[in-house]
Structures are given as C-alpha cells and as structure tokens.
Amino acid sequence: MHNIFVIGARRNQRRRPIEPLAAGSKGDRRQEGISDELYTWRRVVVRTAFATAVAFTVQLGPSQAQISATGLDDVLRPSEHVVYTETNDVTNAILAFRRDDEGRLTLLSGAPFPTGGKGVVDSSFKLGPLDTDQNVLIDHDRRLLFAVNSGSNSIAVFRIRPHDGSLEPVRGSPFPSGGINPVSIGLRGDQIVIINQEMDPAQNVPGALPSIVTRHVTADGRIVKFPNDTMIPLPAGSAPSQALTANDRPFVFDAEFLGGQLASYRLFPNGLLTANSPQPLPASESVGAAAPLPLGLWANPDARQLYVGFVTVNKVGVYTWDENGVPMFERTVPNSGTAICWLRTDRAGTRLYTGALFQLALDPTERFLYVIGQRGSHAAPGNALHVLAVDAENGTLNEVPSSPVPITTQSLDARPQGVAVF
C-alpha cells in the first residue's frame, strides 16, 4: 500500500513565508511570529488491485479507459482537462486522458502519441533509474508538451491542440538531450534545463557521466543550442533526479538522490548555468543508522522556501536560499508516511502534498490530484494512473470510484513515468 499526505499551513496577513505543519499535530503553534493552522489530514491508501489488462501494442484497450467518442464529443468542455503521462516503454509514447467533472478519465482519440524515441526498461528494479521527477512538462503559455526519451537521449516536443488536448509533434522532434539518459526537464521562459542521469542499464558508455544541460526553445517549439548554453558534468552514480526551476527566480535545484546532496545553480538569460557547491543533507536529521537522502523537490510559489523529501528518514526538509540560490537549511517536518519521494504545493503555497508512490500533478482547478503508480517487480500489476479528489475545505484526499486506470506496456518490465495536466 502507498500513501499520499497533505501538510497544510495558513499564511499570515503580512504574507510571510508559510510554515509547513506536521501531519497529525494538534492545535496552533507560533514560530518566528507566524501563526499556523493544521489542516485536517487523512491517510489515503492508494489501491493497487487491477483487472486483467488487455495487451498493449500501439494503443490501449477499453480496459484501461473508456473508449472516447468522435466528432463534436471530442471538444473539451470548460470544466474538463487533459492528463498526460508517458509509457516509458521500448517504444515510448504519450498517453492522453480527458478528465470529466467527476474525475473519470477517457483516452483521447488518436492516443497514444509516439515520441519518436525509447524509454528505460530496467529489469533489476533497483533504486535510481526511475526515481526521478518532471519527466513530462507543459509550457501552458505556448501550449507545448515536453517529454523525455530516457532510453534514446532525446526530448520530444508536441504542440497541444487547445480544442481537444490532442498532440502534434513539433517539426524536428525529438531533439538531442545533450547527454545520456535524460530524466527531468525544467522550463524558465524560453530556456529548458535537462538532467541526464546516465543510469540506463541498456546504455553502457565508458567514461560517461551524468550532466545538467541548458538549451533554448524557439517560438515554434524546437530545442536549439545557443552559444552560451551550458553542460556541467556531475559525479558518477550520483543519480541526479530533478531540474526544478524556482518559479520566477533565476535558480535551478536538483536532488542528487544516491549522492546524498542538494545541488543548486544560477541560470542566466543567455543560457549560462553556474553551479554552487552541492550540499549534503544535515547529519543531525539521521534516524539511527539511516542518513537522510534527498528525493523530491518543490519550491513555494509565493515565498523563498524550498521543500525537500528526506526519503530515508520520512521527513520533509524546509530550506530558504540566499541571493546566489544557495539553499540554507531551516528545519524538518515529520511526515507520517514512509519514503517521501515526490512533492507538490497548491497555487497559493498553503498546502504541500507528499507522496511515496511516483510522480504527482495537481489539476489546474485544484479539485483533483493525479499520481503515477509503477509495478514493483517483473510482470506485476501496479502500472496505473490514480485520480484523487481534493476536498475544497481541508485539502484531504479520496480516490475517485473510477480510479485507478491501469496502464499496460509492451515490455513486462516497463513502467510509466511523469504526469502533467493541460
């Protein structure tokens, strides 16, 4: 069983940074002049029982989503949105689901949409290769969807058709990632930041290292290299996992999962990326013999606060940062769940969702939270897209009756990754 938890906080009238609260604590507390309120939380057990799936070749069968209608019925209604994930299979593709007002998902006509590349199929199921975030990302202003081809070292770019959410590849897609095994994408204006993890078991390149790379995105969606775009090699085996751009601030953060360090960078408009010294997590947060390792990052949308999953000790780290983007540790918040790996806040920055399944995405209406589930062993069930309804009053979560939507793949070891909503 896997759990999603909500940590809530209330912003004071002077709009100081929010203070996350430990799930399960009682009453109000005051710290640094800030009064916090704990939102009621409830453990959400994400079910992992699935019906027998219809085999997946180039399109999904009716067992995975209701077959979509055609014609005028394909036009999105004002209350509907489209949820995207990628199969991450030997032939990678984007799955696109129309979400109705009750949280039911319907496979879009024309889906899945091939990315022109390959995913990573890791039969060892070891830590690292799929412990990543921001594999699929949307530029809402330009209606572009970006997705990693982790097994073929490229980034696919699609144009989103606004009337129905279907996808059309951008001319020239997919584009080189600038390294081996791209796993995460960050966007800031016309800039794209790519994490190349170099942990794909099918690509054994002697002397290759992980890297973080910058590129630019043209007006028509192509990924191009400008003269000052940067490639910075990273330590071998460090498992960099996320290219988190800090909202409107010129910084990038990454959790080097197996390296045990929090990396930070300054991003300049011309594409230049400069690295700060990476920081180990504080030894004071160890629990017994378990040292904290970072996995899962998110920045508060309205304050200088960075939240970090301390995955091995079941805590959320709270950081601020200085004028150069160097993270400064403040404290941790206990979490009742285990193996915190993925984080998201609401738009107001007053609720933080933490998960131990796989990637999370909050619906633009904030009425639904989407969670990727992955199988844990060869040919096992578990590949699915979960839909959780968000209570408007207290933020608690409940899985909708039609969830989860099983996802089958060509390979019995393939696992979907990434989730984004348009």
N, C-alpha and C positions, 0 to 999 in steps of 0.2 A: 504494500500500500504506500501511496505517496501523498504528501500533504502540501497545501498552499496556505500561507498565513498572511494576515493583514496586520501591519503595525500602523496605528493611527496617531495623529498629533494635531493640535489646533494651533494655528498661527495667532500670535497676539496682535493687538490693534496697531502696534508700531511696525508690523511686518518684518520682525526679526526672523532669522532662520528657524525653521521648525526643529523641534526636538523629537526624534522618534521615541516611541514608548514600547516597553517590553510587553509582548502579548501575555495576558493573564494577570498583570499587576492591577491593583485596586486603588481607587481614589485619585486625587490630584496631587501632583508634586511640583515644586518650584525649584528651578535650577537656573542660575545666571539671570534671574529676573524674568524668566519665561514660564508662564503657567501652561501646563499641558493637560490634555484630556485624553484618556484612553478610550478609543472606540471599542465597542463590544466586538469580540472576535470569536470565531468558531472554527474548529478544525474541519477542514474539508477533505474528505477521503476521496481520492480520485480512483474510480473503479477501473480495473484492468481486466474485466471479463469481456470477451469478444465473441461474436458469432463467427462461424467458419467463413473465411473470406474467399471471394471469387478471385481467381488468378489475375495478376496484373501484367499486361504486356505493354500496350501503348495507351490504354485508357482504363479508368476504374470502372468496376461493375456496379450494379444497383445496390449491392450490399453495403457499399461504402458511403453512399449519399443518394438521395432521391434523384432520379434522372430529371435533368432540367427540361423545361418546356422550350419551345422555339418561338420565333417571331416577336410580337409585342410583349409577351410574357418575360422576355429576357431583359427588358429595360428595368433598371433599378428604380425602386420606389424611394421616396425621400427618407424613409426610416430604415432602409436596407444598406448593408455594406458588404464588401467582398474581403474574404480572408484568404491569404496566400501562405503556402508552405512549399518546400521542395522535397522531392523524393530522395535525393542524395544517393541515387542508385547507380549501377554501372552505366545506364543511360539516364542522365539527370533530367528532371522536368519539374515545372511549377504546377502545383495543384491549386485551383482557384475555386472557392466555395462562396456562394451567395448566402448571406445571413439574413433571415427574416426577423420579424418583430418578436418572435418567441425564442430566438436563438437557434432555430433549425438551420442546418447547412445543406445546400443543394449544389452539386457540382455544376460549374458553368459549362454551357455549350462550347465545345472546342477544347476543353481541358482534358488531359494535362497539356501544358505548353512546353515543348522541348527547349532546353537551354543551350543545346549545341555542345555540351561537354559531359564530363563524368563526375560522379560523386566519389566518396570514400567508403569502401566496404571493408570493415575491419573485423575479421573473424575471431580475433583474440578478445574483443570486448574489453580491452584494457582501458585504464584511465588516460585521458589526454586527447586522442584524435577527434572525439566528438563532444568534448567538454568545452564548448565554445558558444558565442552569442553573436547576434546581429549578422546571421548568415543570409537573411533576406531583409531588404530595407527599401523603403519607399521615400522618394522625394515628392511630397504632396504638391508643392508649388508647380513643378514641371510635369507632374503625373508620370514619373518614371519609376520602374521597379528594378532593383539590382539584386542579383543572386550569385553566390559563389559556386563555381565548379571546382570543388576541393580536390578532385582527382585528376583534373586536366589543366590546372594552373591558369584559370581564366575567370573573368567576371561577365555574366550575362546581363544585358540591359534590355528592358522591354518598355514600350510605350503603353500606358494604361488607357484603354478606351473608356471615357467617363460615363457613357450611357449604360454600359453593362459590366464594366470591370474586366473585360477580356484583354488579352495581351497580344502585342505585336512586336516582334524583335526590332530593335534599333539597327539601322544599317551598320554592318561590320561586326555585330555582336556574334560571339563573345570576344572580349578583349583581354590581352595578357595581364596577369596579376602582378608581374614584376618579381615573382618568386615562386617557391614551390609550396603547394598545398594551401591556397587561400581559404580562410575560415571565417573572417569577420570583415565587415565594411562599416566605415563611419563617413558621414557626409557633413560638410560645412560649406554652404553656398555652392560654388562651382567646383569645390575640391572634394576628392574622395581619398580616404585613408584605408589601406588594406593591410590586414595581418596575414602573413604567410607563415603557417605554423611548422611546416616541414616535419609532419608526423604521419604522413600517408604511408602505410606499410607497402603499398604497391610501387612507391617511388623511392628507390634507394640510390640517391645521388651522392657519390663520395665527396666529402668535404662541404656539403650543402648546409646552410644554417637557416634558422627562422629569420624573418625580417618584417619590418614595418615599412610601408611604401606609400608615397603620395603621388597622386595623379590629378588631372583636371577633367571635368565633364563639360563638353561643348553644348551649345544651345540645342543641338539636335540629339543629345544623349550619348554621343561617342566618348569613350575614355581615351584621353591622349596624354602624352608626356610633355610637360613644359621644361624649359632649360633648368629651372631651379627645383623641380620635383626631386624628391629625396628617397633613397633606400638606405635604411640603417639595419645592419645585421644584428641579430640577437643571440644570446647564449644557446648553445646546442642543448636540446632536451628541456628547455625552459617552459614549453607549452604555452606561448602567448595565446590569449583567448578572445580578446575583445578590443575593437577600435572605438572606444567611447569618446565622441566629441562632446565637449561640455557646453551644450546649448549655444548661446551666442558669445561664449568666451573662447579665446584662441588656444585652447589646450586639448590634448588628447590623453586619455588614460587607458592603461591596459593591465589586466591581471595576468602575470606570468605564473600560471597555475602550479606547475611542478617545480618551477624555480623558486616559488615562495616569495615573490617580490611584486611590489606595486610599481609599475613603470609610468612615467609621465613625460609629456613632450609639449613643446610650444610650436604651433602651426602658424606660419606666415602666409599672407595672401598669395605670394608668388609660388607657393608650394614647398618652400624650405621648411624642413622639420628639424628641430634641435632637441636633443634628449637631455633630460635631467638625470641625476644619479638615481637608479632604482632603489626602492626602499624595502627592506624586509619587514614583514608584519611584526608587531611588538611581541617579544618573547613573554611579556607579562600576561598575555592572553592565552597562553598554553593551558591545556587541561590535562593534567597528569603528564604522560609521555607524549601526548599529541600536540605538536606545534601547529599554529594556525597557517593555513594555506589560502590564498585568495582565489575565488572563482565567483563571478557575477558582480557587475558594477552598475551603478546608475547615479546620475547627478540630479540634485534637486532643481526643478525648472525655474525656481524663483529665489534661490539662495545659494551662497557659496558653500555647499555641502555635497560631499561625495560619499555614497554608501557602498560598502564592500562586503561581499559574502565571505566570512571566515569559515570555509566549508567544513574543515575538520574538527571545529570546536563548537559548531552550532550557535554562532553569534553573528551579528551584523556590526561591522566596523563603521564608525562615523568619523569622517575626515573633513577638514576645510583645506584650502590651499592658499599659497602666497601669490605675489604678483607675477611670479615666473611659472606658476602652475605646479609647484612642488607640493604634494599632499602633506598635510600636517594632522597627525592622529589626535583625536579628541577623546574618544571612549568607545566602548562596545555596548550593544543592547542584546541581552539574551533572547533567544528565539526558541519556542517550544518544539519546532520542527527539527529534523536532522538533515545534515548535508545541504545547507543553503547554497544554492548554485546560481540562481537567476533572480534578478530584481527589477521591479518597475514601480514608478510612482504615478499617481494621477496628475492631471494637468496643474492643479493648484499646489502640488507638493505637500499635501496634508495626509496622504495615505501611501504607505510603502507595502507593496506586495512581494513576498519572498516565496520561492518555490524550490522543491527538490526533485521535480520531475525533469523537464527540459525547458526549452525557451518559452517565454511569456510575451503576450501582447495585450494591451488594453484597447477595447473598441473605442473609436472616436466619440461615441455617445457616453462612454464610461458605464454602460449598462451590462457589458459582458467582458470577461477575461478569457483569453484563449491560451491553451497550454499544449505543448507538444509532448507526446509520450513516445518512448522508444522501447523496443524489445530489449530484454536483458541478456539473452543468450540465443544460440543458433535456432532459427525457425520458431522461436517462442512468440506468443502473442504480445501485444504491447504497443506496436506502431499505431498511433491514433492521434486525432486532434480532439481535444476536450474543450467544451464550452461551459463556462461557469457564469451564472447570473450574479451581478453585483447588487447588493441591497443599497438603495439610494440613501437611506438614513444612516446606516452604521458601517457600510462597506463590507459586510460579511458576504460569503460566497456559497453558492449552492450549484451543483452541476445540474444543467437543464435535462429534462427527461429524454430528449433525443440524442444526448451525448453519452459516450464518445463516438466519433466517426472513425471506424477502422481504416487504416491505410495499408494496402498490400504492395509488395515490391517484387521485381524480377528476382533479385537475389534474396535468399533466405537469411542473409546476414545484414542486409541493407537496413538503414534506419533514417527516417525523415529528419529534417532539421530546419530551424528558422521559422518564424511566423511574423506576418505583417498584415495590416488592415488598411483598406482604402475606403 
